[in-house]
């Protein structure tokens, strides 16, 4: 279903949907977060299948993505785990490395505690959200992986699209890129969830990532003319929200009709808001 010239979403399985709707080599960037096979309670999908079946499915999904991704394209794959299954992200990565090469490993930091250090920070800081773990064996899990996969591991990226100011300006002249007064942010991104009042109403998907995460990935790959972004596991449409903000084309697939309808409603609202701004309302 086309919401406008740049936004198309489909309520169907992504593997069949990609084959049906997308031409080979038509996608610049994939930003997505597939089910982790760790027992998350989705409305439709069973997230507790035998690990071998799950990895075989991910292998098939990877083949489908490779067909539609340009040779110069990027796949940003967000994968998490749970304390009793910490190997899931690495098993998924190993499965996909038949078709993709790992170019960058990014850590999505959801919560962090920083102690006062006596320099320019006077108090302890504890920010972000995470699900507490009551265990004598495991640490609280406050991060997830984002694997940046490409077909060659040689794809240029826009490191300073997410650049941050130098803390010490004396460092600027030491680096060629310092002339822009920015340095590379690095591979740890602190992106907390927004505080919500009602889980079902405010964030009805049990495993969504914030739009800022998708926005960061798109900027890092490089904002160019006629960029097309795909999210095969669209969920409630957060990648689409990022694409609307950045003005790039978005294609999304979602098998669950409830999540699809939530995404459709959200994206239509954002489109209407943008149209009102464009019309000077």
KOLROKE-318067 format. One record per residue (C-alpha): residue number from 1; residue in one letter; x, y, z. Coordinates in Angstrom, 3 decimals. Example, Ala and Ser with C-alpha at 12.3 -4.5 7.8 and 13.67 -1.06 7.14 Angstrom:
% KOLROKE-318067
balum 1 | torpa a | east 12.300 | north -4.500 | up 7.800
balum 2 | torpa s | east 13.670 | north -1.060 | up 7.140
% end
This chain:
% KOLROKE-318067
balum 1 | torpa x | east 0.000 | north 0.000 | up 0.000
balum 2 | torpa x | east 1.442 | north 3.364 | up -1.033
balum 3 | torpa x | east 0.804 | north 6.095 | up 1.551
balum 4 | torpa x | east 2.453 | north 8.647 | up -0.734
balum 5 | torpa x | east 5.156 | north 8.727 | up -3.420
balum 6 | torpa x | east 7.902 | north 7.830 | up -0.949
balum 7 | torpa x | east 6.175 | north 5.568 | up 1.599
balum 8 | torpa x | east 4.992 | north 2.036 | up 0.755
balum 9 | torpa x | east 4.033 | north -0.528 | up 3.408
balum 10 | torpa x | east 2.741 | north -4.088 | up 3.112
balum 11 | torpa x | east 0.880 | north -6.310 | up 5.574
balum 12 | torpa x | east 2.541 | north -9.545 | up 4.505
balum 13 | torpa x | east 5.471 | north -11.853 | up 5.127
balum 14 | torpa x | east 8.692 | north -10.100 | up 4.202
balum 15 | torpa x | east 10.419 | north -12.964 | up 2.351
balum 16 | torpa x | east 7.540 | north -13.479 | up -0.054
balum 17 | torpa x | east 6.850 | north -9.754 | up -0.100
balum 18 | torpa x | east 10.391 | north -8.822 | up -1.133
balum 19 | torpa x | east 10.234 | north -11.342 | up -3.962
balum 20 | torpa x | east 6.838 | north -10.061 | up -5.074
balum 21 | torpa x | east 7.314 | north -6.293 | up -4.802
balum 22 | torpa x | east 11.046 | north -5.484 | up -5.015
balum 23 | torpa x | east 13.420 | north -5.623 | up -7.967
balum 24 | torpa x | east 16.941 | north -7.025 | up -7.552
balum 25 | torpa x | east 19.413 | north -4.365 | up -6.447
balum 26 | torpa x | east 16.733 | north -1.765 | up -5.723
balum 27 | torpa x | east 17.461 | north -1.060 | up -2.031
balum 28 | torpa x | east 20.204 | north 1.199 | up -0.662
balum 29 | torpa x | east 19.793 | north 0.623 | up 3.072
balum 30 | torpa x | east 18.110 | north -1.998 | up 5.230
balum 31 | torpa x | east 17.452 | north -1.077 | up 8.860
balum 32 | torpa x | east 15.612 | north -3.745 | up 10.792
balum 33 | torpa x | east 15.237 | north -5.813 | up 13.917
balum 34 | torpa x | east 13.960 | north -9.360 | up 13.337
balum 35 | torpa x | east 12.540 | north -11.494 | up 16.146
balum 36 | torpa x | east 15.334 | north -12.715 | up 18.421
balum 37 | torpa x | east 13.921 | north -16.186 | up 19.147
balum 38 | torpa x | east 14.066 | north -15.547 | up 22.891
balum 39 | torpa x | east 10.396 | north -15.977 | up 23.787
balum 40 | torpa x | east 9.104 | north -12.446 | up 23.256
balum 41 | torpa x | east 5.296 | north -12.420 | up 23.369
balum 42 | torpa x | east 4.189 | north -11.121 | up 19.966
balum 43 | torpa x | east 0.547 | north -11.047 | up 18.941
balum 44 | torpa x | east 1.038 | north -13.467 | up 16.024
balum 45 | torpa x | east 4.622 | north -14.658 | up 15.604
balum 46 | torpa x | east 5.966 | north -17.562 | up 17.687
balum 47 | torpa x | east 9.308 | north -16.417 | up 19.090
balum 48 | torpa x | east 10.191 | north -19.762 | up 20.668
balum 49 | torpa x | east 10.833 | north -22.064 | up 17.711
balum 50 | torpa x | east 13.730 | north -24.552 | up 17.827
balum 51 | torpa x | east 16.996 | north -22.686 | up 17.326
balum 52 | torpa x | east 17.902 | north -24.654 | up 14.205
balum 53 | torpa x | east 14.587 | north -23.715 | up 12.544
balum 54 | torpa x | east 15.019 | north -20.078 | up 13.516
balum 55 | torpa x | east 18.529 | north -19.888 | up 12.051
balum 56 | torpa x | east 17.407 | north -21.632 | up 8.867
balum 57 | torpa x | east 14.669 | north -19.022 | up 8.542
balum 58 | torpa x | east 17.220 | north -16.234 | up 9.084
balum 59 | torpa x | east 19.395 | north -17.796 | up 6.376
balum 60 | torpa x | east 16.445 | north -17.667 | up 3.953
balum 61 | torpa x | east 15.726 | north -14.088 | up 4.992
balum 62 | torpa x | east 19.352 | north -13.118 | up 4.378
balum 63 | torpa x | east 19.193 | north -14.552 | up 0.863
balum 64 | torpa x | east 16.064 | north -12.493 | up 0.170
balum 65 | torpa x | east 17.715 | north -9.317 | up 1.457
balum 66 | torpa x | east 20.870 | north -9.918 | up -0.569
balum 67 | torpa x | east 18.811 | north -10.132 | up -3.763
balum 68 | torpa x | east 17.253 | north -6.688 | up -3.292
balum 69 | torpa x | east 20.232 | north -4.858 | up -1.750
balum 70 | torpa x | east 22.555 | north -2.895 | up -4.013
balum 71 | torpa x | east 26.206 | north -3.952 | up -4.160
balum 72 | torpa x | east 27.020 | north -0.682 | up -2.366
balum 73 | torpa x | east 24.181 | north -1.091 | up 0.133
balum 74 | torpa x | east 24.202 | north -1.455 | up 3.911
balum 75 | torpa x | east 22.261 | north -3.802 | up 6.168
balum 76 | torpa x | east 21.951 | north -2.516 | up 9.732
balum 77 | torpa x | east 20.745 | north -5.462 | up 11.784
balum 78 | torpa x | east 19.622 | north -4.857 | up 15.376
balum 79 | torpa x | east 19.781 | north -8.076 | up 17.393
balum 80 | torpa x | east 19.360 | north -8.570 | up 21.121
balum 81 | torpa x | east 19.402 | north -11.515 | up 23.475
balum 82 | torpa x | east 18.468 | north -12.618 | up 26.972
balum 83 | torpa x | east 20.768 | north -13.790 | up 29.796
balum 84 | torpa x | east 20.051 | north -17.474 | up 29.216
balum 85 | torpa x | east 20.613 | north -17.140 | up 25.440
balum 86 | torpa x | east 23.499 | north -14.664 | up 25.058
balum 87 | torpa x | east 24.737 | north -16.402 | up 21.912
balum 88 | torpa x | east 21.709 | north -15.579 | up 19.720
balum 89 | torpa x | east 23.202 | north -12.433 | up 18.091
balum 90 | torpa x | east 26.419 | north -14.249 | up 17.228
balum 91 | torpa x | east 24.606 | north -17.271 | up 15.796
balum 92 | torpa x | east 22.493 | north -14.978 | up 13.612
balum 93 | torpa x | east 25.632 | north -13.152 | up 12.488
balum 94 | torpa x | east 27.394 | north -16.415 | up 11.617
balum 95 | torpa x | east 24.355 | north -17.556 | up 9.621
balum 96 | torpa x | east 24.275 | north -14.355 | up 7.554
balum 97 | torpa x | east 27.990 | north -14.316 | up 6.842
balum 98 | torpa x | east 27.442 | north -16.683 | up 3.930
balum 99 | torpa x | east 26.134 | north -13.634 | up 2.064
balum 100 | torpa x | east 27.377 | north -10.587 | up 3.990
balum 101 | torpa x | east 30.555 | north -9.324 | up 5.568
balum 102 | torpa x | east 30.669 | north -7.621 | up 8.936
balum 103 | torpa x | east 31.892 | north -4.056 | up 8.419
balum 104 | torpa x | east 31.060 | north -2.449 | up 11.782
balum 105 | torpa x | east 29.747 | north -3.538 | up 15.167
balum 106 | torpa x | east 27.660 | north -0.861 | up 16.865
balum 107 | torpa x | east 26.466 | north -1.036 | up 20.459
balum 108 | torpa x | east 23.049 | north 0.457 | up 21.160
balum 109 | torpa x | east 23.296 | north 1.640 | up 24.773
balum 110 | torpa x | east 19.831 | north 1.845 | up 26.316
balum 111 | torpa x | east 20.881 | north 2.791 | up 29.846
balum 112 | torpa x | east 24.124 | north 3.961 | up 31.417
balum 113 | torpa x | east 25.490 | north 4.971 | up 34.819
balum 114 | torpa x | east 28.341 | north 7.501 | up 34.914
balum 115 | torpa x | east 30.057 | north 8.317 | up 38.193
balum 116 | torpa x | east 31.168 | north 11.835 | up 39.032
balum 117 | torpa x | east 34.821 | north 12.118 | up 38.032
balum 118 | torpa x | east 35.825 | north 15.403 | up 39.643
balum 119 | torpa x | east 36.505 | north 17.188 | up 36.353
balum 120 | torpa x | east 33.482 | north 18.608 | up 34.567
balum 121 | torpa x | east 30.866 | north 16.288 | up 36.040
balum 122 | torpa x | east 29.890 | north 16.979 | up 39.625
balum 123 | torpa x | east 27.183 | north 14.392 | up 40.257
balum 124 | torpa x | east 26.516 | north 10.757 | up 39.439
balum 125 | torpa x | east 24.306 | north 10.274 | up 36.380
balum 126 | torpa x | east 21.964 | north 7.327 | up 35.785
balum 127 | torpa x | east 19.944 | north 7.674 | up 32.581
balum 128 | torpa x | east 17.923 | north 5.435 | up 30.284
balum 129 | torpa x | east 15.646 | north 2.424 | up 30.638
balum 130 | torpa x | east 16.211 | north -1.318 | up 30.832
balum 131 | torpa x | east 14.436 | north -4.431 | up 32.046
balum 132 | torpa x | east 15.864 | north -5.354 | up 35.484
balum 133 | torpa x | east 17.141 | north -8.898 | up 35.943
balum 134 | torpa x | east 16.739 | north -10.584 | up 39.324
balum 135 | torpa x | east 19.564 | north -13.119 | up 39.254
balum 136 | torpa x | east 22.668 | north -14.258 | up 41.077
balum 137 | torpa x | east 24.314 | north -15.142 | up 37.746
balum 138 | torpa x | east 23.553 | north -12.404 | up 35.246
balum 139 | torpa x | east 24.110 | north -8.671 | up 34.852
balum 140 | torpa x | east 21.310 | north -6.327 | up 33.826
balum 141 | torpa x | east 21.297 | north -6.192 | up 30.034
balum 142 | torpa x | east 21.475 | north -2.518 | up 29.046
balum 143 | torpa x | east 22.577 | north -2.774 | up 25.428
balum 144 | torpa x | east 21.884 | north -4.496 | up 22.105
balum 145 | torpa x | east 23.960 | north -5.055 | up 18.980
balum 146 | torpa x | east 23.650 | north -3.363 | up 15.620
balum 147 | torpa x | east 25.629 | north -5.311 | up 13.034
balum 148 | torpa x | east 26.531 | north -3.229 | up 9.983
balum 149 | torpa x | east 26.707 | north -5.765 | up 7.175
balum 150 | torpa x | east 27.718 | north -5.141 | up 3.580
balum 151 | torpa x | east 28.578 | north -7.364 | up 0.642
balum 152 | torpa x | east 32.223 | north -6.280 | up 0.469
balum 153 | torpa x | east 33.112 | north -4.665 | up 3.833
balum 154 | torpa x | east 34.414 | north -1.812 | up 1.655
balum 155 | torpa x | east 31.341 | north 0.466 | up 1.563
balum 156 | torpa x | east 32.238 | north 4.115 | up 2.335
balum 157 | torpa x | east 30.244 | north 5.674 | up 5.181
balum 158 | torpa x | east 29.636 | north 9.228 | up 6.344
balum 159 | torpa x | east 31.433 | north 9.103 | up 9.700
balum 160 | torpa x | east 30.815 | north 12.766 | up 10.503
balum 161 | torpa x | east 27.083 | north 12.641 | up 9.773
balum 162 | torpa x | east 26.862 | north 11.609 | up 13.433
balum 163 | torpa x | east 29.923 | north 13.618 | up 14.418
balum 164 | torpa x | east 30.321 | north 15.186 | up 17.846
balum 165 | torpa x | east 32.377 | north 18.214 | up 18.948
balum 166 | torpa x | east 35.889 | north 17.701 | up 20.247
balum 167 | torpa x | east 36.078 | north 17.879 | up 24.023
balum 168 | torpa x | east 39.557 | north 19.362 | up 23.803
balum 169 | torpa x | east 39.951 | north 21.798 | up 20.905
balum 170 | torpa x | east 43.721 | north 21.308 | up 20.886
balum 171 | torpa x | east 43.027 | north 17.938 | up 19.243
balum 172 | torpa x | east 41.364 | north 19.483 | up 16.197
balum 173 | torpa x | east 44.523 | north 20.202 | up 14.214
balum 174 | torpa x | east 45.883 | north 16.704 | up 14.827
balum 175 | torpa x | east 43.358 | north 15.098 | up 12.492
balum 176 | torpa x | east 42.586 | north 15.739 | up 8.837
balum 177 | torpa x | east 38.838 | north 15.691 | up 9.489
balum 178 | torpa x | east 39.226 | north 18.067 | up 12.429
balum 179 | torpa x | east 38.683 | north 21.022 | up 10.132
balum 180 | torpa x | east 34.966 | north 20.367 | up 10.399
balum 181 | torpa x | east 35.209 | north 20.774 | up 14.204
balum 182 | torpa x | east 33.722 | north 17.306 | up 14.651
balum 183 | torpa x | east 35.057 | north 13.854 | up 15.387
balum 184 | torpa x | east 33.626 | north 10.405 | up 14.726
balum 185 | torpa x | east 31.053 | north 9.465 | up 17.358
balum 186 | torpa x | east 32.308 | north 5.908 | up 17.499
balum 187 | torpa x | east 30.412 | north 2.640 | up 17.753
balum 188 | torpa x | east 28.575 | north 3.178 | up 21.065
balum 189 | torpa x | east 25.271 | north 5.009 | up 20.629
balum 190 | torpa x | east 23.304 | north 6.034 | up 23.697
balum 191 | torpa x | east 19.678 | north 6.089 | up 22.543
balum 192 | torpa x | east 17.199 | north 5.711 | up 25.419
balum 193 | torpa x | east 13.535 | north 4.903 | up 25.051
balum 194 | torpa x | east 11.128 | north 7.727 | up 25.734
balum 195 | torpa x | east 9.277 | north 7.411 | up 29.023
balum 196 | torpa x | east 5.763 | north 6.079 | up 28.451
balum 197 | torpa x | east 2.621 | north 6.002 | up 30.612
balum 198 | torpa x | east 0.755 | north 3.141 | up 28.955
balum 199 | torpa x | east 2.675 | north 0.296 | up 27.299
balum 200 | torpa x | east -0.226 | north -0.882 | up 25.155
balum 201 | torpa x | east -1.110 | north 2.582 | up 23.901
balum 202 | torpa x | east 2.237 | north 4.390 | up 23.795
balum 203 | torpa x | east 4.495 | north 1.561 | up 22.563
balum 204 | torpa x | east 2.338 | north -1.441 | up 21.600
balum 205 | torpa x | east 5.203 | north -3.462 | up 20.114
balum 206 | torpa x | east 7.204 | north -5.495 | up 22.696
balum 207 | torpa x | east 10.557 | north -5.186 | up 20.911
balum 208 | torpa x | east 10.696 | north -1.957 | up 18.906
balum 209 | torpa x | east 13.694 | north 0.330 | up 18.577
balum 210 | torpa x | east 13.464 | north 4.153 | up 18.735
balum 211 | torpa x | east 13.249 | north 6.101 | up 15.439
balum 212 | torpa x | east 16.557 | north 7.764 | up 16.357
balum 213 | torpa x | east 18.353 | north 4.451 | up 15.928
balum 214 | torpa x | east 17.111 | north 4.091 | up 12.357
balum 215 | torpa x | east 17.907 | north 7.740 | up 11.664
balum 216 | torpa x | east 21.484 | north 7.248 | up 12.841
balum 217 | torpa x | east 21.944 | north 4.205 | up 10.594
balum 218 | torpa x | east 20.612 | north 5.999 | up 7.523
balum 219 | torpa x | east 22.815 | north 9.039 | up 8.117
balum 220 | torpa x | east 25.858 | north 6.858 | up 8.697
balum 221 | torpa x | east 25.412 | north 5.042 | up 5.383
balum 222 | torpa x | east 25.046 | north 8.437 | up 3.712
balum 223 | torpa x | east 22.078 | north 10.606 | up 2.780
balum 224 | torpa x | east 22.083 | north 10.746 | up -0.994
balum 225 | torpa x | east 19.577 | north 11.581 | up -3.688
balum 226 | torpa x | east 16.871 | north 8.935 | up -4.253
balum 227 | torpa x | east 17.925 | north 6.742 | up -1.315
balum 228 | torpa x | east 15.521 | north 3.860 | up -0.641
balum 229 | torpa x | east 15.330 | north 2.304 | up 2.834
balum 230 | torpa x | east 13.763 | north -1.078 | up 3.601
balum 231 | torpa x | east 12.571 | north -2.488 | up 6.926
balum 232 | torpa x | east 11.430 | north -6.111 | up 6.437
balum 233 | torpa x | east 10.189 | north -6.286 | up 10.057
balum 234 | torpa x | east 8.506 | north -2.898 | up 10.198
balum 235 | torpa x | east 6.657 | north -3.364 | up 13.485
balum 236 | torpa x | east 4.978 | north -0.098 | up 14.450
balum 237 | torpa x | east 6.822 | north 1.877 | up 11.781
balum 238 | torpa x | east 9.729 | north 3.552 | up 13.561
balum 239 | torpa x | east 12.095 | north 3.167 | up 10.600
balum 240 | torpa x | east 9.415 | north 4.748 | up 8.437
balum 241 | torpa x | east 9.166 | north 7.664 | up 10.867
balum 242 | torpa x | east 12.904 | north 8.224 | up 10.540
balum 243 | torpa x | east 12.647 | north 8.111 | up 6.743
balum 244 | torpa x | east 9.873 | north 10.701 | up 6.753
balum 245 | torpa x | east 12.003 | north 13.002 | up 8.876
balum 246 | torpa x | east 14.983 | north 12.596 | up 6.546
balum 247 | torpa x | east 12.944 | north 12.809 | up 3.334
balum 248 | torpa x | east 13.996 | north 9.424 | up 1.925
balum 249 | torpa x | east 11.926 | north 6.652 | up 0.393
balum 250 | torpa x | east 10.696 | north 3.886 | up 2.732
balum 251 | torpa x | east 9.392 | north 0.374 | up 2.098
balum 252 | torpa x | east 8.172 | north -1.714 | up 5.017
balum 253 | torpa x | east 6.767 | north -5.210 | up 5.567
balum 254 | torpa x | east 4.889 | north -6.391 | up 8.659
balum 255 | torpa x | east 3.116 | north -9.723 | up 9.040
balum 256 | torpa x | east 1.085 | north -8.762 | up 12.129
balum 257 | torpa x | east -2.061 | north -6.834 | up 11.183
balum 258 | torpa x | east -2.254 | north -4.993 | up 14.528
balum 259 | torpa x | east 1.314 | north -3.682 | up 14.302
balum 260 | torpa x | east 0.771 | north -2.886 | up 10.623
balum 261 | torpa x | east -2.335 | north -0.820 | up 11.400
balum 262 | torpa x | east -0.465 | north 1.000 | up 14.168
balum 263 | torpa x | east 2.360 | north 1.824 | up 11.739
balum 264 | torpa x | east -0.086 | north 2.917 | up 9.051
balum 265 | torpa x | east -1.886 | north 5.253 | up 11.436
balum 266 | torpa x | east 1.348 | north 6.723 | up 12.783
balum 267 | torpa x | east 2.880 | north 7.300 | up 9.362
balum 268 | torpa x | east -0.312 | north 8.874 | up 8.006
balum 269 | torpa x | east -0.352 | north 11.278 | up 10.952
balum 270 | torpa x | east 3.257 | north 12.249 | up 10.287
balum 271 | torpa x | east 2.503 | north 12.715 | up 6.578
balum 272 | torpa x | east -0.436 | north 14.967 | up 7.418
balum 273 | torpa x | east 1.706 | north 17.005 | up 9.809
balum 274 | torpa x | east 4.383 | north 17.430 | up 7.160
balum 275 | torpa x | east 1.792 | north 18.473 | up 4.583
balum 276 | torpa x | east 0.396 | north 21.079 | up 6.974
balum 277 | torpa x | east 3.885 | north 22.482 | up 7.483
balum 278 | torpa x | east 4.533 | north 22.526 | up 3.729
balum 279 | torpa x | east 1.218 | north 24.365 | up 3.189
balum 280 | torpa x | east 2.114 | north 26.903 | up 5.843
balum 281 | torpa x | east -0.761 | north 25.925 | up 8.156
% end
